[in-house]
Amino acid sequence: MVSLLIAIGACSRPSAVGTAPSAAPAPSLSPSLSVPQIEGSSAPVDSAPSPAPSASAPPVRSEIGPWEILFTKNRTVFFSLPRSAAAPGRLIANLHGVCNPPGYACGYWVEAASEKGLLVCPTGNARCGPEAFNAPTWTISYDKMGEDLELAIGTVIDRHPGTATREGAVLTGFSMGAYAAVRIAERNPGRWPFLILNEADVSLSAERLRKAGVRAVALIAGERGSQLPGERRTVKALQAKGFPAKLWVMKGAGHHYSSDIDQLMREALDFVLAAEQPPAGATP
């Protein structure tokens, strides 16, 4: 019964900061997941021999994760390292939703993330009940979620210095995490120039996004979910204002990931990061 309830749960727009919009998506409807290890419980990062670099190929890491380490006394941060070891990757952060662990919200697109940089996904401050398998959730304000996110990022970078740069950072979120992501970007102008928002009919305006230093937004919605109509309207409104925005639809999905989410996130990352380059013919 619990799995069925989770699978059919729909997300509604929160009426107040920190309001829980939905139940968790159904892991059974998603692709197989690489289970993270607690770092240090097995072979250390980069302990396996790496392929010999060639003149034409940059060095790559033999291990990207995912792993989990503590960032507070009793909460972990899920993360994976950039595939390329030639230079620091960009920071990619994610906030999970209600009753929705970071191993789900981030774990199904680790490969796409590793192509671009360091993926950091903190665990929420609270737990849902046994009916939801005690999955992590959030009960704090969006501003406090932002503080926890920064603590998690600092913890991972301290453990793996030189793996990431904050220049051109990407902030992503699933459901409630996406609502929080927009608030965090607006409260910290210039810190998060690229947003990817999954399964969240969050109100966006070109004026507010530009004021926050956001350069591009990608929206993703389940074909059978309740968020798609609103996300479609939002993208059209942003495009009409000349703001870079695009929608991806997860085929057959409700309020959960489709089996091709890794590829969709790869395309969404490519889209938002294209906004780093000025349009052809534009004056620098």
JORA-V52465 format. One record per run of one state. SS is the DSSP state (helix for helix, strand for strand, loop for the rest). FROM is the first residue (numbers start at 0). TO is the last residue. If there is no record, write none. Layout:
{{SS	FROM	TO} {SS	FROM	TO}}
This chain:
{{loop	0	0} {helix	1	7} {loop	8	25} {helix	26	28} {loop	29	35} {strand	36	37} {loop	38	58} {strand	59	59} {loop	60	63} {strand	64	69} {loop	70	74} {strand	75	79} {loop	80	82} {strand	83	83} {loop	84	87} {strand	88	94} {loop	95	100} {helix	101	104} {loop	105	105} {helix	106	115} {strand	116	121} {loop	122	124} {strand	125	126} {loop	127	128} {helix	129	131} {loop	132	134} {strand	135	136} {loop	137	140} {helix	141	158} {loop	159	162} {strand	163	173} {loop	174	174} {helix	175	186} {loop	187	192} {strand	193	197} {loop	198	204} {helix	205	210} {loop	211	214} {strand	215	221} {loop	222	226} {helix	227	239} {loop	240	242} {strand	243	249} {loop	250	259} {helix	260	275} {loop	276	283}}
